[in-house]
Amino acid sequence: AAAPGALTIHSNLWVEASEQVVLSQWRVRLLEAIEATGSIRAAAAELKITYDLAWHRIDEMETALGAGLVSRQRGGVKGGCAYLTPLGCELVARFNHFRSQADGVIRELFQETFGGGDLGNLPDLRAPE
């Protein structure tokens, strides 16, 4: 844990299409939960959001991308199911890879710029003369 008052870095990345968020950490968690549970309703419950919000976010992503991310099968006696399309799986994997790589670069840049985050011991950023 960081010392009291020490700076720590956090970042929030997202990807847009047609000026609409299509991938973010939260949206990817929603897609991963759908894949894991086989259900939009169960995924929504896992993320503690309403089914309507989950459905709306999926619709936003798919509309902006012009492609399906989630395949849905309407329920019968046993209820419906949902799973990610191949594109949905691919985008989740690529976003997670990108985020992991970006987090490493961001941590390195933070270390270079802010050192250990100790305000009394910040690195000198002035170029040598």
Buried (B, 14 or more C-beta within 10 A) or exposed (E): EEEEEBBEEEEEEBBEBEEEBBBBEEBBBBBBBBBEBBBBBBBBBBBEBEBEEBBEBBEBBBEBBEBBBBEBEEEEEEEEBBBBBEBBBEBBEEBBEEBEEEBEEBEEEBEEEBBBBEEEEEEEEEEEE
